[in-house]
């Protein structure tokens, strides 16, 4: 086993020598020369969202390690190929094209919807069947996902503000540069208004601000009882810190885009505790998750990342499809994956909607931060809205 610093160094070395490895060729089904299946893992492995990407990579790698320990997949070892999109569409397209050129058999990811809109069609054009982690409905039908989607997230967020927090007036702040945050903020706004709540402010921001004190002050003066922050976690952390520092009377609720341990790290425990997050159950919150968490900790000597369970399940679901299909033929994989009903993994039971490729029902919850800095399903929210958690 390796420690986190050594693992990060190893990842950087893998990324640095990837072009050399790619030049040697990947899977070669026709000649039978390769003894591995190459499954790409596209994620923000560097940049502000690297905490998300590292957790995704770890989850995929754990699944591959366990598959290989059991003899591999159809008598071949599984190799996870890191594809660093930096949470940026241009970087994603470049990285995806390089990985495709090197030879891939399958792909899991990406995470960011704006990136996925650009890279998912590239994989599909190459005959791959993506198992994505995007959440914007613009990616419906582009492969399959175990992750909640915008039209599943918005109702949970709206209900949390109205039924749980008792809000009749809400202010929304959103990242205007990202596909997902633009669309989810509009969906939440529409859902709130359909439930009789008033959206008293609907403000756009661009990421990179120092602290958003001015924006938070304006939202605090809007008369809102809840401020909803539809941003990714680096900005969500800044907004939560600013709301706490300014002692804003309104409650704070962060969108799904902020759900990650990086949110707590960036915001600090006190600020994160004051601003719950719409998300998914923590790795240890899922039923019968203890063994999965233990296996992860033994392999990596750290706790699972936020999205480790989802990439772990994604690789295993793809592997089961490959076993059934006898290979990576896209037609046969699609036939299996579109009919998934009751498949079970770390994240619970999975059923796929054949038309969209989305999981239904989704695993959307509201999470809160405890005094140890851990994100878990908020029990008060679950009780207030009769959620099965």
C-alpha positions in Angstrom: 0.0 0.0 0.0 1.1 3.6 -0.6 0.5 6.8 1.2 -1.4 9.8 -0.3 1.7 11.9 -1.2 3.3 9.0 -3.0 0.1 8.2 -4.8 -0.2 11.8 -6.0 3.4 11.6 -7.2 2.6 8.4 -9.0 -0.4 9.9 -10.7 1.7 12.8 -11.9 4.2 10.4 -13.3 1.5 8.4 -15.0 0.1 11.5 -16.6 3.6 12.6 -17.7 4.4 9.3 -19.4 0.9 8.7 -20.8 1.8 9.8 -24.3 4.7 7.3 -24.4 2.4 4.5 -23.2 -0.2 5.5 -25.7 2.3 5.4 -28.5 2.9 1.7 -27.7 -0.7 1.0 -28.5 -3.6 0.0 -26.3 -6.1 -2.9 -26.6 -5.8 -4.9 -29.8 -8.9 -7.2 -29.9 -8.2 -8.4 -33.5 -4.6 -9.6 -33.0 -5.0 -10.6 -29.4 -1.7 -9.0 -28.5 -3.0 -7.1 -25.5 -3.7 -8.8 -22.2 -5.5 -5.8 -20.7 -8.7 -3.9 -21.0 -8.1 -0.1 -21.0 -10.9 1.8 -19.2 -10.5 5.6 -19.2 -11.4 7.6 -16.1 -12.1 11.1 -17.2 -12.2 13.6 -14.3 -10.7 16.9 -13.1 -7.5 15.4 -11.9 -5.8 18.8 -11.6 -7.0 22.3 -10.8 -9.5 23.6 -8.3 -11.7 20.5 -8.5 -8.9 17.9 -8.2 -10.3 16.6 -4.9 -13.3 15.4 -6.9 -11.1 13.8 -9.5 -8.8 12.1 -7.1 -11.8 10.4 -5.3 -13.2 9.3 -8.7 -9.8 7.8 -9.8 -9.4 6.0 -6.5 -12.9 4.4 -6.7 -12.3 3.3 -10.3 -8.9 1.9 -9.3 -10.3 -0.1 -6.4 -12.9 -1.7 -8.7 -10.1 -2.7 -11.2 -7.9 -4.0 -8.4 -10.6 -6.3 -7.1 -11.6 -7.4 -10.6 -8.0 -8.3 -11.4 -7.5 -10.1 -8.1 -10.4 -12.3 -9.1 -8.8 -13.2 -12.4 -9.6 -10.1 -14.4 -12.4 -9.5 -16.9 -12.8 -12.2 -19.6 -9.3 -13.4 -18.8 -7.8 -9.9 -19.2 -6.5 -7.5 -16.6 -8.3 -4.2 -16.2 -6.2 -1.0 -16.5 -7.6 2.4 -15.5 -6.3 5.1 -17.8 -6.4 8.6 -16.1 -7.9 11.3 -18.4 -7.4 14.8 -16.9 -10.0 17.2 -18.2 -9.2 19.9 -15.6 -12.9 20.7 -15.4 -12.5 22.6 -18.6 -14.2 21.7 -21.9 -11.2 22.6 -24.1 -8.8 20.6 -21.9 -11.3 17.8 -21.8 -11.6 17.6 -25.6 -7.8 17.5 -25.9 -7.4 14.8 -23.2 -10.3 12.7 -24.6 -8.9 12.8 -28.1 -5.5 11.7 -26.9 -6.9 8.9 -24.9 -9.1 7.7 -27.8 -6.2 7.8 -30.1 -4.2 5.7 -27.7 -6.9 3.0 -27.6 -9.7 2.6 -25.1 -12.1 -0.2 -24.5 -14.4 1.7 -22.1 -14.7 5.0 -20.3 -16.1 6.2 -17.0 -16.8 9.9 -16.5 -16.6 12.8 -16.9 -17.9 14.6 -13.8 -18.5 18.2 -15.1 -21.5 18.5 -17.4 -20.1 21.3 -19.5 -17.1 19.1 -20.2 -19.3 16.1 -20.9 -21.4 17.8 -23.5 -18.1 18.1 -25.5 -16.3 14.8 -24.7 -19.1 12.3 -24.4 -20.0 12.5 -28.2 -16.3 11.9 -28.9 -16.3 8.6 -27.0 -19.6 7.5 -28.6 -18.2 8.4 -32.1 -15.3 6.0 -31.3 -17.8 3.2 -30.5 -17.4 3.5 -26.7 -20.3 3.3 -24.2 -19.7 5.9 -21.5 -20.7 5.5 -17.9 -20.8 9.2 -17.0 -21.0 11.2 -13.8 -22.5 14.3 -15.4 -25.8 15.7 -13.9 -27.1 18.1 -16.5 -30.0 16.8 -18.5 -28.3 18.0 -21.7 -26.2 14.8 -21.3 -29.3 12.5 -21.2 -28.9 9.6 -23.6 -25.1 10.0 -23.8 -24.3 6.6 -22.2 -25.5 5.7 -18.8 -25.1 7.1 -15.2 -25.6 6.2 -11.6 -25.5 9.8 -10.7 -28.6 12.1 -10.0 -29.6 14.5 -12.8 -30.9 18.1 -12.7 -34.6 17.2 -13.0 -34.1 14.9 -10.0 -32.0 17.3 -7.9 -34.2 20.4 -8.3 -37.3 19.0 -6.6 -35.3 17.8 -3.6 -33.6 21.2 -3.3 -36.9 23.1 -3.5 -38.6 20.8 -1.0 -35.8 21.1 1.4 -36.1 24.9 1.4 -39.9 25.0 1.6 -40.8 22.0 3.8 -37.7 21.6 5.9 -36.4 25.2 6.2 -39.9 26.7 5.9 -38.9 29.4 3.4 -41.4 31.4 1.5 -38.8 33.8 0.0 -35.6 32.5 -1.5 -32.5 34.2 -3.1 -30.6 32.2 -5.7 -27.0 32.9 -6.7 -25.5 30.8 -9.5 -22.3 30.3 -11.6 -23.1 31.8 -15.0 -20.2 30.1 -16.7 -21.2 26.5 -16.2 -23.8 24.5 -18.1 -25.0 22.6 -15.0 -25.2 25.5 -12.6 -27.1 27.7 -15.1 -29.6 25.0 -15.7 -30.0 23.7 -12.2 -30.6 27.2 -10.8 -33.3 27.8 -13.4 -34.9 24.4 -12.5 -34.8 25.2 -8.8 -36.3 28.6 -9.4 -39.1 27.1 -11.5 -39.8 24.4 -8.9 -39.9 26.9 -6.0 -42.3 29.1 -7.8 -44.5 26.2 -8.7 -44.7 25.4 -5.0 -45.7 29.0 -4.2 -42.4 30.4 -2.9 -41.1 33.7 -4.1 -37.6 34.0 -5.6 -36.6 37.5 -4.5 -33.2 37.5 -6.0 -31.6 35.6 -8.9 -28.0 36.7 -9.3 -25.3 35.4 -11.6 -21.6 35.3 -10.6 -18.4 34.2 -12.4 -16.0 31.9 -10.5 -12.7 33.3 -9.2 -14.0 36.0 -6.9 -12.1 36.5 -3.7 -14.9 36.3 -1.2 -18.2 37.4 -2.8 -18.9 39.7 0.2 -20.7 42.3 -1.9 -22.9 39.7 -3.5 -23.7 37.9 -0.2 -24.5 41.3 1.4 -27.0 42.1 -1.3 -28.6 38.7 -1.1 -28.8 39.0 2.7 -30.6 42.4 2.3 -33.1 40.9 -0.2 -35.6 39.7 2.4 -34.8 36.0 1.6 -35.2 33.4 4.3 -32.9 31.0 2.4 -30.0 31.7 0.1 -29.4 28.9 -2.4 -25.9 28.8 -3.9 -25.9 26.9 -7.3 -22.1 26.8 -7.7 -19.3 24.3 -7.6 -17.5 23.7 -4.3 -14.7 26.2 -4.5 -17.2 29.1 -4.9 -19.7 27.4 -2.5 -17.1 27.4 0.2 -16.4 31.1 -0.3 -20.1 32.0 -0.2 -20.6 29.9 3.0 -17.7 31.6 4.7 -18.9 35.1 3.7 -22.5 34.4 4.9 -21.1 33.3 8.3 -18.7 36.2 8.5 -21.4 38.7 7.7 -23.8 37.0 10.1 -26.5 36.9 7.3 -29.9 36.2 8.9 -31.1 34.0 6.0 -30.3 30.3 6.1 -27.8 28.9 3.6 -28.2 25.9 1.3 -25.5 24.9 -1.2 -26.3 23.1 -4.4 -25.3 19.7 -5.5 -22.3 21.2 -7.4 -20.7 22.0 -4.0 -21.1 18.5 -2.6 -17.6 17.3 -1.9 -15.2 17.0 1.0 -13.3 19.9 -0.7 -16.2 22.1 0.2 -15.6 21.5 3.9 -11.8 21.9 3.5 -12.1 25.2 1.7 -14.9 26.6 3.9 -13.7 25.4 7.2 -15.9 23.3 9.5 -17.7 26.1 11.2 -18.8 27.8 7.9 -19.6 24.4 6.3 -21.8 23.5 9.3 -23.8 26.6 8.8 -24.6 25.8 5.1 -25.9 22.3 4.4 -25.4 20.8 0.9 -27.7 19.0 -1.5 -25.8 15.9 -2.5 -25.7 12.1 -2.2 -25.2 9.9 0.8 -21.6 9.8 2.1 -19.6 6.6 1.3 -20.4 5.2 4.7 -24.1 6.2 4.7 -25.2 3.6 2.1 -26.8 0.4 3.5 -24.2 -2.4 3.9 -21.4 -0.1 3.0 -19.0 -1.0 5.8 -17.0 -3.6 3.8 -16.6 -1.2 0.8 -15.3 1.5 3.1 -12.9 -0.9 4.8 -11.6 -2.2 1.4 -11.0 1.3 0.3 -9.2 2.3 3.5 -7.0 -0.8 3.3 -6.0 -0.1 -0.3 -5.4 3.7 0.0 -4.8 4.3 3.7 -7.4 7.1 3.6 -11.1 7.5 3.5 -13.1 7.2 0.3 -13.7 10.4 -1.7 -17.1 11.8 -2.2 -17.5 10.2 -5.6 -15.4 7.1 -5.0 -18.5 4.9 -4.6 -20.0 6.1 -7.9 -16.9 5.4 -10.0 -16.4 2.1 -8.2 -20.0 1.0 -9.1 -19.6 2.4 -12.6 -16.6 0.3 -13.4 -18.3 -2.8 -11.9 -21.5 -2.2 -13.8 -19.6 -1.8 -17.0 -17.7 -5.0 -16.1 -20.9 -6.9 -15.6 -22.2 -5.6 -19.0 -18.9 -6.8 -20.6 -19.3 -10.2 -19.1 -22.8 -10.5 -20.4 -21.9 -9.1 -23.8 -18.7 -11.2 -24.1 -16.7 -8.0 -24.9 -17.0 -4.3 -25.5 -19.3 -4.4 -28.5 -21.3 -1.2 -28.1 -24.6 -2.7 -29.4 -24.4 -5.6 -26.9 -23.4 -3.3 -24.0 -26.2 -0.9 -24.7 -28.7 -3.8 -24.8 -27.5 -4.9 -21.3 -27.2 -1.4 -19.7 -30.5 -0.1 -21.0 -32.3 -3.0 -19.2 -30.5 -2.8 -15.9 -33.1 -3.4 -13.1 -32.1 -4.1 -9.5 -28.4 -4.2 -10.0 -26.7 -3.8 -6.6 -23.5 -2.1 -5.6 -21.9 0.3 -3.1 -24.4 3.0 -3.9 -27.4 0.7 -3.5 -29.8 -0.7 -6.0 -29.6 0.6 -9.5 -32.3 0.7 -12.2 -31.7 2.5 -15.5 -34.3 4.4 -17.5 -33.7 3.0 -21.1 -34.7 6.3 -22.8 -32.3 8.6 -20.9 -29.7 6.2 -19.5 -30.3 7.8 -16.1 -30.7 6.1 -12.8 -34.3 6.1 -11.5 -34.9 6.7 -8.6 -31.9 8.9 -7.9 -29.9 9.0 -4.7 -30.4 12.8 -3.9 -30.3 13.9 -0.3 -29.5 16.9 1.9 -26.2 16.6 3.8 -24.9 18.4 6.8 -21.4 18.7 8.3 -20.7 17.4 11.7 -18.1 18.8 14.2 -15.5 16.4 12.7 -15.9 18.0 9.3 -17.7 14.9 7.9 -20.6 15.2 5.4 -23.6 12.9 6.2 -27.3 12.7 5.4 -29.1 15.3 7.5 -31.5 13.3 9.7 -33.6 16.4 10.5 -34.1 16.9 6.7 -35.0 13.3 6.2 -37.6 13.4 8.9 -39.1 16.6 7.7 -39.6 15.4 4.1 -40.2 11.7 4.9 -37.1 10.6 3.0 -36.0 6.9 3.4 -32.6 7.6 5.0 
